[in-house]
């Protein structure tokens, strides 16, 4: 099971798309036509980010306390 990281979603006029980013994971972001699409894409990016960090021996930051735990 992947850790649950907070995700920010916002409209970018510059990109003319919705952006979803993960503040806890540097450079982890994605674009989409809708907020839902952007979040779905960034969830894929989170998995890829964590896999790349793990395989290269980099430390993986824990999710910040901004996320409510279930």
Secondary structure, 3 states (H helix, E strand, C coil): CCCCCCCEEEEECCCCEEEEECCCCCCCEEEECCHHHHHHHHHHHHHHHHHHHHHCCCCCCCCCCCCCCC
